Amino acid sequence: MPKSYNTNIVDPATTVKACLSNARVSFKNTRETCSTLRGRTVEGCIAYLNDVIAKKDCVPMRRYASGCGNTSQAAKYNSREHRCTRGRWPKKSAETVIKILNNIKNNAVNKSLDPADLVIQMVSVNKAPKIHGRIFRAHGRVNAFNSSPCHIQMVAVKRSESVPVDGEIVQVQE
């Protein structure tokens, strides 16, 4: 059975897909990391995630942010709808997403598309089945030590050329 994606593919010739199932990374961190990638170019996403790994830029924490500290790097993600002051630097999630983005670039080369022209259209992070473990404590107690892996899906499309409307004056900056 073919893998289904969480979006409708309009033009398969200009669309590139990649996914990773049961990734051993935190669902919450990966969800926040991937939510910042939508609408960016693939090259821009890789550069951003490399900055996150180097702690030059942060991932804004919006939904799963309880207990997360404030950082001044998150202030650039403020908008009218969201005021963001909390951020983190999830290294493992960023490295995993970079692998998926490199897969998208390789799939684009196989479809004879230019990877520099690709824009992330859809990113979906879903919960995978929990991996149950146990940790042994003092006095014979045993506690749960579970992990929350995730499924990641990405779809990138070729950037559309902006065509001016008839009568619209287009100024070229030099």
Backbone as JSON Lines, residues from 0, in Angstrom:
{"i":0,"aa":"M","n":[0.85,-1.18,0.0],"ca":[0.0,0.0,0.0],"c":[0.89,1.24,0.0]}
{"i":1,"aa":"P","n":[0.62,2.22,-0.89],"ca":[1.47,3.41,-0.94],"c":[1.26,4.28,0.3]}
{"i":2,"aa":"K","n":[2.3,5.02,0.63],"ca":[2.22,5.9,1.79],"c":[1.34,7.09,1.47]}
{"i":3,"aa":"S","n":[0.41,7.4,2.36],"ca":[-0.48,8.53,2.15],"c":[0.07,9.73,2.91]}
{"i":4,"aa":"Y","n":[-0.13,10.89,2.34],"ca":[0.33,12.13,2.95],"c":[-0.87,12.93,3.43]}
{"i":5,"aa":"N","n":[-0.61,13.87,4.31],"ca":[-1.68,14.65,4.93],"c":[-2.08,15.85,4.09]}
{"i":6,"aa":"T","n":[-1.78,15.84,2.82],"ca":[-2.16,16.93,1.94],"c":[-2.47,16.36,0.56]}
{"i":7,"aa":"N","n":[-3.2,17.11,-0.22],"ca":[-3.5,16.7,-1.58],"c":[-2.41,17.23,-2.5]}
{"i":8,"aa":"I","n":[-1.82,16.36,-3.29],"ca":[-0.78,16.74,-4.23],"c":[-1.47,17.2,-5.51]}
{"i":9,"aa":"V","n":[-1.33,18.5,-5.83],"ca":[-2.01,19.06,-6.99],"c":[-1.23,18.73,-8.27]}
{"i":10,"aa":"D","n":[0.07,19.0,-8.27],"ca":[0.9,18.78,-9.45],"c":[2.08,17.89,-9.07]}
{"i":11,"aa":"P","n":[2.01,16.6,-9.32],"ca":[3.1,15.71,-8.9],"c":[4.43,15.99,-9.6]}
{"i":12,"aa":"A","n":[4.4,16.65,-10.76],"ca":[5.65,16.92,-11.47],"c":[6.5,17.97,-10.77]}
{"i":13,"aa":"T","n":[5.87,18.88,-10.04],"ca":[6.61,19.95,-9.37],"c":[6.58,19.8,-7.85]}
{"i":14,"aa":"T","n":[6.19,18.63,-7.37],"ca":[6.07,18.39,-5.93],"c":[7.05,17.31,-5.52]}
{"i":15,"aa":"V","n":[7.71,17.54,-4.38],"ca":[8.67,16.58,-3.85],"c":[8.24,16.23,-2.43]}
{"i":16,"aa":"K","n":[8.28,14.92,-2.1],"ca":[7.82,14.46,-0.79],"c":[8.94,13.71,-0.09]}
{"i":17,"aa":"A","n":[8.88,13.72,1.23],"ca":[9.78,12.89,2.04],"c":[9.12,12.68,3.39]}
{"i":18,"aa":"C","n":[9.39,11.53,4.0],"ca":[8.81,11.26,5.31],"c":[9.74,10.38,6.12]}
{"i":19,"aa":"L","n":[9.5,10.35,7.41],"ca":[10.24,9.49,8.33],"c":[9.24,8.97,9.35]}
{"i":20,"aa":"S","n":[9.18,7.67,9.49],"ca":[8.24,7.06,10.43],"c":[8.98,6.57,11.66]}
{"i":21,"aa":"N","n":[8.31,6.68,12.79],"ca":[8.84,6.22,14.08],"c":[10.21,6.8,14.38]}
{"i":22,"aa":"A","n":[10.35,8.1,14.19],"ca":[11.62,8.77,14.47],"c":[11.82,8.83,15.98]}
{"i":23,"aa":"R","n":[13.01,8.46,16.45],"ca":[13.3,8.43,17.88],"c":[13.71,9.82,18.37]}
{"i":24,"aa":"V","n":[12.85,10.79,18.14],"ca":[13.05,12.15,18.62],"c":[11.78,12.59,19.33]}
{"i":25,"aa":"S","n":[11.9,13.58,20.17],"ca":[10.77,14.06,20.96],"c":[9.69,14.63,20.05]}
{"i":26,"aa":"F","n":[8.46,14.2,20.26],"ca":[7.35,14.71,19.45],"c":[7.17,16.21,19.65]}
{"i":27,"aa":"K","n":[7.18,16.66,20.89],"ca":[6.89,18.06,21.16],"c":[7.96,18.98,20.58]}
{"i":28,"aa":"N","n":[9.23,18.64,20.78],"ca":[10.3,19.47,20.22],"c":[10.27,19.46,18.7]}
{"i":29,"aa":"T","n":[10.0,18.31,18.1],"ca":[9.99,18.22,16.64],"c":[8.81,18.97,16.06]}
{"i":30,"aa":"R","n":[7.68,18.95,16.74],"ca":[6.52,19.69,16.27],"c":[6.81,21.19,16.24]}
{"i":31,"aa":"E","n":[7.42,21.7,17.29],"ca":[7.75,23.12,17.34],"c":[8.83,23.47,16.31]}
{"i":32,"aa":"T","n":[9.79,22.57,16.12],"ca":[10.85,22.83,15.14],"c":[10.29,22.89,13.73]}
{"i":33,"aa":"C","n":[9.42,21.95,13.39],"ca":[8.88,21.88,12.03],"c":[7.87,22.98,11.75]}
{"i":34,"aa":"S","n":[7.21,23.5,12.78],"ca":[6.2,24.53,12.54],"c":[6.82,25.83,12.05]}
{"i":35,"aa":"T","n":[8.12,26.04,12.32],"ca":[8.77,27.27,11.85],"c":[9.25,27.16,10.41]}
{"i":36,"aa":"L","n":[9.2,25.97,9.81],"ca":[9.76,25.76,8.48],"c":[8.78,26.03,7.36]}
{"i":37,"aa":"R","n":[7.51,26.05,7.64],"ca":[6.5,26.17,6.6],"c":[6.64,27.51,5.86]}
{"i":38,"aa":"G","n":[6.73,27.45,4.54],"ca":[6.85,28.66,3.74],"c":[8.28,29.06,3.43]}
{"i":39,"aa":"R","n":[9.25,28.41,4.01],"ca":[10.66,28.72,3.74],"c":[11.18,27.86,2.59]}
{"i":40,"aa":"T","n":[12.28,28.3,2.01],"ca":[12.94,27.48,1.01],"c":[13.67,26.34,1.7]}
{"i":41,"aa":"V","n":[13.98,25.29,0.96],"ca":[14.66,24.14,1.55],"c":[16.06,24.55,2.0]}
{"i":42,"aa":"E","n":[16.76,25.34,1.19],"ca":[18.1,25.8,1.57],"c":[18.02,26.7,2.8]}
{"i":43,"aa":"G","n":[16.99,27.54,2.87],"ca":[16.81,28.4,4.04],"c":[16.51,27.62,5.29]}
{"i":44,"aa":"C","n":[15.76,26.53,5.15],"ca":[15.45,25.67,6.3],"c":[16.71,25.01,6.84]}
{"i":45,"aa":"I","n":[17.56,24.52,5.94],"ca":[18.79,23.86,6.38],"c":[19.71,24.86,7.07]}
{"i":46,"aa":"A","n":[19.8,26.07,6.52],"ca":[20.64,27.1,7.15],"c":[20.1,27.47,8.53]}
{"i":47,"aa":"Y","n":[18.77,27.6,8.64],"ca":[18.15,27.93,9.92],"c":[18.4,26.84,10.95]}
{"i":48,"aa":"L","n":[18.25,25.58,10.56],"ca":[18.45,24.49,11.52],"c":[19.92,24.34,11.91]}
{"i":49,"aa":"N","n":[20.83,24.65,11.0],"ca":[22.24,24.65,11.38],"c":[22.53,25.76,12.38]}
{"i":50,"aa":"D","n":[21.84,26.91,12.25],"ca":[21.98,27.98,13.24],"c":[21.39,27.56,14.59]}
{"i":51,"aa":"V","n":[20.31,26.77,14.57],"ca":[19.73,26.27,15.82],"c":[20.71,25.33,16.51]}
{"i":52,"aa":"I","n":[21.36,24.47,15.75],"ca":[22.34,23.55,16.34],"c":[23.51,24.32,16.93]}
{"i":53,"aa":"A","n":[23.92,25.41,16.25],"ca":[25.03,26.23,16.74],"c":[24.58,27.25,17.79]}
{"i":54,"aa":"K","n":[23.3,27.26,18.13],"ca":[22.7,28.18,19.11],"c":[22.82,29.65,18.7]}
{"i":55,"aa":"K","n":[22.83,29.9,17.39],"ca":[22.79,31.27,16.89],"c":[21.35,31.75,16.72]}
{"i":56,"aa":"D","n":[20.42,30.81,16.62],"ca":[19.0,31.11,16.48],"c":[18.24,30.06,17.27]}
{"i":57,"aa":"C","n":[17.03,30.4,17.7],"ca":[16.27,29.47,18.53],"c":[15.01,29.01,17.8]}
{"i":58,"aa":"V","n":[14.42,27.96,18.34],"ca":[13.12,27.5,17.87],"c":[12.09,28.07,18.83]}
{"i":59,"aa":"P","n":[11.15,28.9,18.34],"ca":[10.15,29.45,19.25],"c":[9.2,28.37,19.74]}
{"i":60,"aa":"M","n":[8.98,28.34,21.04],"ca":[8.07,27.36,21.63],"c":[6.73,28.05,21.85]}
{"i":61,"aa":"R","n":[5.7,27.56,21.19],"ca":[4.39,28.19,21.28],"c":[3.38,27.29,21.98]}
{"i":62,"aa":"R","n":[3.21,26.07,21.51],"ca":[2.19,25.2,22.08],"c":[2.71,24.41,23.27]}
{"i":63,"aa":"Y","n":[3.8,23.72,23.1],"ca":[4.36,22.89,24.16],"c":[5.47,23.67,24.85]}
{"i":64,"aa":"A","n":[5.09,24.7,25.6],"ca":[6.08,25.63,26.13],"c":[6.06,25.72,27.64]}
{"i":65,"aa":"S","n":[5.34,24.84,28.34],"ca":[5.33,24.96,29.79],"c":[6.69,24.57,30.33]}
{"i":66,"aa":"G","n":[7.23,25.4,31.19],"ca":[8.54,25.15,31.77],"c":[9.68,25.59,30.88]}
{"i":67,"aa":"C","n":[9.39,26.18,29.75],"ca":[10.44,26.63,28.83],"c":[10.87,28.03,29.21]}
{"i":68,"aa":"G","n":[12.16,28.28,29.18],"ca":[12.69,29.58,29.56],"c":[12.57,30.6,28.45]}
{"i":69,"aa":"N","n":[12.69,31.86,28.84],"ca":[12.65,32.96,27.88],"c":[14.03,33.16,27.27]}
{"i":70,"aa":"T","n":[14.04,33.61,26.03],"ca":[15.29,33.96,25.37],"c":[15.02,35.13,24.43]}
{"i":71,"aa":"S","n":[15.99,36.01,24.32],"ca":[15.81,37.17,23.46],"c":[15.82,36.79,21.98]}
{"i":72,"aa":"Q","n":[16.34,35.61,21.64],"ca":[16.34,35.17,20.25],"c":[14.93,34.89,19.74]}
{"i":73,"aa":"A","n":[13.99,34.63,20.64],"ca":[12.63,34.31,20.22],"c":[11.82,35.56,19.88]}
{"i":74,"aa":"A","n":[12.34,36.75,20.2],"ca":[11.57,37.97,19.99],"c":[11.32,38.24,18.51]}
{"i":75,"aa":"K","n":[12.17,37.75,17.62],"ca":[11.98,38.02,16.2],"c":[10.8,37.25,15.62]}
{"i":76,"aa":"Y","n":[10.24,36.29,16.37],"ca":[9.1,35.52,15.89],"c":[7.79,36.09,16.41]}
{"i":77,"aa":"N","n":[7.81,37.29,16.99],"ca":[6.58,37.93,17.43],"c":[5.76,38.33,16.22]}
{"i":78,"aa":"S","n":[4.47,38.2,16.35],"ca":[3.56,38.67,15.32],"c":[2.33,39.24,16.01]}
{"i":79,"aa":"R","n":[1.38,39.65,15.22],"ca":[0.17,40.22,15.79],"c":[-0.63,39.16,16.54]}
{"i":80,"aa":"E","n":[-0.6,37.92,16.04],"ca":[-1.37,36.85,16.67],"c":[-0.62,36.2,17.82]}
{"i":81,"aa":"H","n":[0.69,36.06,17.68],"ca":[1.48,35.34,18.67],"c":[2.56,36.25,19.23]}
{"i":82,"aa":"R","n":[2.61,36.33,20.55],"ca":[3.72,37.01,21.2],"c":[4.63,35.92,21.72]}
{"i":83,"aa":"C","n":[5.83,35.86,21.22],"ca":[6.72,34.76,21.54],"c":[7.95,35.27,22.27]}
{"i":84,"aa":"T","n":[8.18,34.74,23.46],"ca":[9.4,35.07,24.2],"c":[10.16,33.83,24.61]}
{"i":85,"aa":"R","n":[9.57,32.66,24.39],"ca":[10.18,31.42,24.86],"c":[10.76,30.65,23.68]}
{"i":86,"aa":"G","n":[11.93,30.08,23.9],"ca":[12.57,29.33,22.83],"c":[13.57,28.33,23.37]}
{"i":87,"aa":"R","n":[13.88,27.36,22.54],"ca":[14.86,26.33,22.88],"c":[15.7,26.02,21.65]}
{"i":88,"aa":"W","n":[16.69,25.15,21.84],"ca":[17.59,24.74,20.78],"c":[17.61,23.21,20.7]}
{"i":89,"aa":"P","n":[16.55,22.59,20.16],"ca":[16.47,21.12,20.12],"c":[17.41,20.54,19.06]}
{"i":90,"aa":"K","n":[18.58,20.1,19.49],"ca":[19.62,19.64,18.58],"c":[19.22,18.36,17.85]}
{"i":91,"aa":"K","n":[18.71,17.39,18.58],"ca":[18.39,16.1,17.97],"c":[17.26,16.23,16.95]}
{"i":92,"aa":"S","n":[16.25,17.04,17.28],"ca":[15.16,17.26,16.33],"c":[15.66,17.98,15.09]}
{"i":93,"aa":"A","n":[16.52,18.97,15.28],"ca":[17.05,19.72,14.13],"c":[17.87,18.82,13.22]}
{"i":94,"aa":"E","n":[18.69,17.95,13.79],"ca":[19.5,17.05,12.97],"c":[18.62,16.07,12.19]}
{"i":95,"aa":"T","n":[17.55,15.6,12.81],"ca":[16.65,14.67,12.13],"c":[15.91,15.36,10.98]}
{"i":96,"aa":"V","n":[15.47,16.59,11.21],"ca":[14.75,17.32,10.16],"c":[15.7,17.67,9.01]}
{"i":97,"aa":"I","n":[16.97,17.94,9.32],"ca":[17.95,18.21,8.25],"c":[18.1,16.98,7.35]}
{"i":98,"aa":"K","n":[18.07,15.79,7.94],"ca":[18.16,14.57,7.13],"c":[16.97,14.46,6.17]}
{"i":99,"aa":"I","n":[15.78,14.82,6.64],"ca":[14.59,14.77,5.78],"c":[14.7,15.82,4.67]}
{"i":100,"aa":"L","n":[15.21,17.01,5.01],"ca":[15.37,18.06,4.0],"c":[16.4,17.66,2.95]}
{"i":101,"aa":"N","n":[17.47,17.0,3.36],"ca":[18.44,16.5,2.38],"c":[17.81,15.43,1.48]}
{"i":102,"aa":"N","n":[16.91,14.63,2.05],"ca":[16.18,13.66,1.25],"c":[15.29,14.36,0.23]}
{"i":103,"aa":"I","n":[14.67,15.46,0.62],"ca":[13.85,16.24,-0.32],"c":[14.72,16.77,-1.45]}
{"i":104,"aa":"K","n":[15.92,17.26,-1.12],"ca":[16.82,17.77,-2.16],"c":[17.21,16.66,-3.14]}
{"i":105,"aa":"N","n":[17.52,15.48,-2.62],"ca":[17.89,14.37,-3.5],"c":[16.71,13.91,-4.36]}
{"i":106,"aa":"N","n":[15.51,13.92,-3.79],"ca":[14.33,13.56,-4.57],"c":[14.06,14.6,-5.67]}
{"i":107,"aa":"A","n":[14.37,15.86,-5.39],"ca":[14.2,16.91,-6.4],"c":[15.18,16.71,-7.55]}
{"i":108,"aa":"V","n":[16.41,16.33,-7.23],"ca":[17.39,16.08,-8.28],"c":[16.95,14.9,-9.14]}
{"i":109,"aa":"N","n":[16.36,13.87,-8.51],"ca":[15.86,12.72,-9.28],"c":[14.7,13.1,-10.19]}
{"i":110,"aa":"K","n":[13.92,14.12,-9.79],"ca":[12.81,14.59,-10.63],"c":[13.25,15.7,-11.57]}
{"i":111,"aa":"S","n":[14.56,15.97,-11.62],"ca":[15.17,17.04,-12.43],"c":[14.58,18.4,-12.1]}
{"i":112,"aa":"L","n":[14.4,18.66,-10.81],"ca":[14.0,19.98,-10.32],"c":[15.19,20.62,-9.62]}
{"i":113,"aa":"D","n":[15.21,21.93,-9.6],"ca":[16.29,22.65,-8.93],"c":[15.96,22.74,-7.44]}
{"i":114,"aa":"P","n":[16.8,22.21,-6.55],"ca":[16.49,22.27,-5.11],"c":[16.42,23.69,-4.56]}
{"i":115,"aa":"A","n":[17.06,24.64,-5.23],"ca":[17.02,26.03,-4.75],"c":[15.65,26.66,-4.97]}
{"i":116,"aa":"D","n":[14.83,26.09,-5.85],"ca":[13.51,26.65,-6.15],"c":[12.4,26.03,-5.32]}
{"i":117,"aa":"L","n":[12.73,25.14,-4.39],"ca":[11.69,24.44,-3.62],"c":[11.32,25.2,-2.36]}
{"i":118,"aa":"V","n":[10.02,25.25,-2.09],"ca":[9.49,25.88,-0.89],"c":[8.7,24.83,-0.12]}
{"i":119,"aa":"I","n":[8.87,24.8,1.2],"ca":[8.15,23.84,2.03],"c":[6.67,24.25,2.07]}
{"i":120,"aa":"Q","n":[5.82,23.37,1.58],"ca":[4.38,23.66,1.56],"c":[3.69,23.05,2.77]}
{"i":121,"aa":"M","n":[4.03,21.8,3.09],"ca":[3.34,21.1,4.17],"c":[4.35,20.39,5.04]}
{"i":122,"aa":"V","n":[4.2,20.56,6.34],"ca":[4.98,19.81,7.33],"c":[3.98,19.25,8.32]}
{"i":123,"aa":"S","n":[4.06,17.95,8.55],"ca":[3.15,17.3,9.48],"c":[3.96,16.44,10.43]}
{"i":124,"aa":"V","n":[3.73,16.63,11.73],"ca":[4.38,15.83,12.76],"c":[3.27,15.19,13.58]}
{"i":125,"aa":"N","n":[3.24,13.86,13.6],"ca":[2.22,13.12,14.32],"c":[2.87,12.22,15.35]}
{"i":126,"aa":"K","n":[2.1,11.88,16.38],"ca":[2.61,11.0,17.42],"c":[2.7,9.57,16.91]}
{"i":127,"aa":"A","n":[3.79,8.92,17.25],"ca":[3.98,7.49,16.96],"c":[3.69,6.72,18.24]}
{"i":128,"aa":"P","n":[3.56,5.4,18.17],"ca":[3.34,4.63,19.4],"c":[4.48,4.83,20.39]}
{"i":129,"aa":"K","n":[4.11,4.97,21.65],"ca":[5.12,5.18,22.7],"c":[6.02,3.97,22.84]}
{"i":130,"aa":"I","n":[7.25,4.23,23.18],"ca":[8.19,3.17,23.49],"c":[8.27,3.09,25.0]}
{"i":131,"aa":"H","n":[7.83,1.97,25.56],"ca":[7.75,1.82,27.0],"c":[9.05,1.26,27.53]}
{"i":132,"aa":"G","n":[9.52,1.88,28.57],"ca":[10.71,1.4,29.26],"c":[10.49,1.53,30.74]}
{"i":133,"aa":"R","n":[11.43,1.04,31.52],"ca":[11.31,1.2,32.97],"c":[12.67,1.52,33.54]}
{"i":134,"aa":"I","n":[12.63,2.26,34.62],"ca":[13.85,2.63,35.32],"c":[13.71,2.13,36.76]}
{"i":135,"aa":"F","n":[14.75,1.51,37.23],"ca":[14.72,0.89,38.55],"c":[15.21,1.89,39.58]}
{"i":136,"aa":"R","n":[14.42,2.04,40.65],"ca":[14.69,3.05,41.67],"c":[15.11,2.38,42.97]}
{"i":137,"aa":"A","n":[15.36,3.21,43.94],"ca":[15.77,2.69,45.24],"c":[14.6,1.98,45.93]}
{"i":138,"aa":"H","n":[14.92,1.09,46.84],"ca":[13.96,0.37,47.66],"c":[13.01,-0.49,46.83]}
{"i":139,"aa":"G","n":[13.47,-0.99,45.69],"ca":[12.69,-1.93,44.91],"c":[11.58,-1.33,44.08]}
{"i":140,"aa":"R","n":[11.56,-0.01,43.92],"ca":[10.51,0.6,43.11],"c":[10.92,0.59,41.63]}
{"i":141,"aa":"V","n":[9.92,0.6,40.77],"ca":[10.14,0.66,39.33],"c":[9.22,1.75,38.78]}
{"i":142,"aa":"N","n":[9.79,2.68,38.03],"ca":[9.0,3.74,37.42],"c":[9.05,3.61,35.9]}
{"i":143,"aa":"A","n":[8.07,4.21,35.25],"ca":[8.03,4.22,33.79],"c":[9.1,5.16,33.25]}
{"i":144,"aa":"F","n":[9.67,4.79,32.14],"ca":[10.68,5.61,31.46],"c":[10.37,5.52,29.97]}
{"i":145,"aa":"N","n":[9.32,6.24,29.55],"ca":[8.8,6.12,28.2],"c":[9.39,7.2,27.3]}
{"i":146,"aa":"S","n":[9.37,6.94,26.0],"ca":[9.75,7.96,25.03],"c":[8.58,8.16,24.07]}
{"i":147,"aa":"S","n":[8.52,9.35,23.48],"ca":[7.41,9.72,22.6],"c":[7.94,9.99,21.2]}
{"i":148,"aa":"P","n":[8.12,8.96,20.37],"ca":[8.6,9.19,19.01],"c":[7.52,9.81,18.13]}
{"i":149,"aa":"C","n":[7.88,10.12,16.89],"ca":[6.93,10.81,16.02],"c":[7.13,10.39,14.57]}
{"i":150,"aa":"H","n":[6.1,10.66,13.77],"ca":[6.15,10.51,12.32],"c":[6.26,11.92,11.73]}
{"i":151,"aa":"I","n":[7.14,12.1,10.75],"ca":[7.35,13.41,10.13],"c":[7.1,13.26,8.63]}
{"i":152,"aa":"Q","n":[6.28,14.18,8.08],"ca":[6.03,14.22,6.65],"c":[6.29,15.64,6.16]}
{"i":153,"aa":"M","n":[6.94,15.76,5.0],"ca":[7.19,17.07,4.39],"c":[6.87,17.0,2.91]}
{"i":154,"aa":"V","n":[6.3,18.09,2.41],"ca":[6.02,18.25,0.99],"c":[6.55,19.61,0.57]}
{"i":155,"aa":"A","n":[7.37,19.61,-0.48],"ca":[7.91,20.86,-1.02],"c":[7.44,21.01,-2.46]}
{"i":156,"aa":"V","n":[7.15,22.24,-2.85],"ca":[6.71,22.53,-4.21],"c":[7.66,23.53,-4.84]}
{"i":157,"aa":"K","n":[7.66,23.53,-6.16],"ca":[8.48,24.49,-6.88],"c":[7.89,25.87,-6.7]}
{"i":158,"aa":"R","n":[8.76,26.82,-6.42],"ca":[8.32,28.19,-6.19],"c":[7.7,28.74,-7.47]}
{"i":159,"aa":"S","n":[6.51,29.32,-7.36],"ca":[5.85,29.86,-8.54],"c":[6.41,31.23,-8.86]}
{"i":160,"aa":"E","n":[6.51,31.5,-10.13],"ca":[6.99,32.81,-10.57],"c":[5.88,33.82,-10.39]}
{"i":161,"aa":"S","n":[6.22,34.96,-9.81],"ca":[5.21,36.0,-9.64],"c":[5.09,36.77,-10.95]}
{"i":162,"aa":"V","n":[3.89,36.77,-11.48],"ca":[3.62,37.42,-12.76],"c":[2.83,38.69,-12.47]}
{"i":163,"aa":"P","n":[3.28,39.85,-12.98],"ca":[2.54,41.09,-12.72],"c":[1.22,41.11,-13.48]}
{"i":164,"aa":"V","n":[0.23,41.74,-12.88],"ca":[-1.07,41.9,-13.49],"c":[-0.95,42.95,-14.59]}
{"i":165,"aa":"D","n":[-1.77,42.84,-15.64],"ca":[-1.71,43.81,-16.73],"c":[-1.95,45.21,-16.19]}
{"i":166,"aa":"G","n":[-1.12,46.14,-16.6],"ca":[-1.25,47.51,-16.15],"c":[-0.49,47.8,-14.87]}
{"i":167,"aa":"E","n":[0.02,46.78,-14.21],"ca":[0.77,46.99,-12.97],"c":[2.22,47.35,-13.32]}
{"i":168,"aa":"I","n":[2.71,48.37,-12.66],"ca":[4.07,48.84,-12.9],"c":[5.02,48.07,-11.99]}
{"i":169,"aa":"V","n":[6.01,47.47,-12.59],"ca":[6.98,46.69,-11.83],"c":[8.3,47.45,-11.85]}
{"i":170,"aa":"Q","n":[8.82,47.77,-10.67],"ca":[10.1,48.46,-10.58],"c":[11.17,47.45,-10.22]}
{"i":171,"aa":"V","n":[12.25,47.51,-10.95],"ca":[13.37,46.61,-10.7],"c":[14.41,47.36,-9.9]}
{"i":172,"aa":"Q","n":[14.79,46.8,-8.76],"ca":[15.83,47.43,-7.95],"c":[17.18,46.95,-8.43]}
{"i":173,"aa":"E","n":[18.12,47.89,-8.54],"ca":[19.45,47.54,-9.02],"c":[20.44,47.54,-7.9]}
